[in-house]
Amino acid sequence: MVEASSWAHLVGSVPLPDAETVFRTVSDAWREHLRRISDGETGRRGRWIWFQREMLEQHPAMEPDPDEPPYALYQWDGQLLRETSYIRFRPGVDAGTVDFPTGYAEAALESFDLYARLQGDGVIPGDALFQVSLPTPMATAYMYVSPSARDAYLPTYERSLLSAVNETLASAPHDRLSIQWDVCQEVLVFEDYFPHRPADYKEQIFAELGRLGNAVPETVDLGYHLCYGSPRDEHLVMPRDMGILVEIANGIAGQLERPLDFMHMPVPQDRTDREYFAPLDGLRLPDATDLILGLIHHDDEVGDRTRIDAARGFADSFGVASECGWGRTDPARVPGLLESHRRAVEYINAGRAPAVGEG
């Protein structure tokens, strides 16, 4: 790979049939711009953490909570997306003895074997790391678990999740792995999106995100993807600016006892203004940490360039990505998204924008 001032980052999910199709498609499109590659979170992971809800519903230690009204999930524009019942521990269950079979280790190791074979065949670039994208404990806790059970659930699920991480780390070479923690519900808690928010939410969030990062050995590439959710390929909250993202990123960096390799932050499509990016002046990441801005949007080359130009006033270099994963995106958009990332990287690295339709 030729080192340059920008590169393309795949946040995680891709609406293609299987991991091999993702590996081949992304590698072909981004070969010289690729640092990490995910398996696309295909199959049952296509709806991000919904398969974890299904696991919780079937778990013998859990049951629906009839005492709590269903959780209503709203989009940024007030549209009701769905209502789901909360889940809690059954009476008499000791949460400290519960193990949740998350399935993340099995998925990661199966995809790593495929990644290793394709990399050996020259399909995947030899220096592209295998990216394992994982949710935080607060993701399922705030989306699916009753507020009355949340305090007991969080450490239990965290223990199970880190067990899956350790199983992955024990079976795959560290120098070929990248762990990305997907941070969505924590961002929404900062935005006061949920009906219940603890008074010490900042301390809880920074401590959680620090523990997750510190659980990854220094020999493994580590990053965080901050986002505002995209159940229907649109945000749950439209951010005022990057202020909350910067505060969370700084909080993570302050908790880590190991290097932080990358930090991803989203940029809504309509934010081509410098005011959105201005809080980046307060970003305090280690010098070796790569900043990745999720400013690429489908079929919006002019907007992509305008967002890049606005961001350049506050960041010397950065990789490019979309706001969130593509799992809920129309599969027909994938080729265009891949091309948009490539053109954005070439624009940044060349210091100019090629004409629309050029090259």
Secondary structure, DSSP 4 states (H G I P E B T S, - for coil): ----S--B---S---SSSHHHHHHHHHHHHGGGBSEE--TT-GGGGGTTHHHHHHHHH-TTEEE-TTSPPEEEE-TTS-EEEEE--EEEPTT--GGG------HHHHHHHHHHHHHHHHHTTSS-TT-EEEEEEE-HHHHHHHHB-TTTHHHHHHHHHHHHHHHHHHHHHHS-GGGEEEEEEE-HHHHHHTT-SS---TTHHHHHHHHHHHHHHTS-TTSEEEEEE----TTSS-SS--SSSHHHHHHHHHHHHH-SS---EEEEE--TT--SHHHHGGGGG----TTPEEEEEEE-TT-HHHHHHHHHHHHTT-S--EEEESS-STTS-GGGHHHHHHHHHHHHHHHHHTSPPPTT--
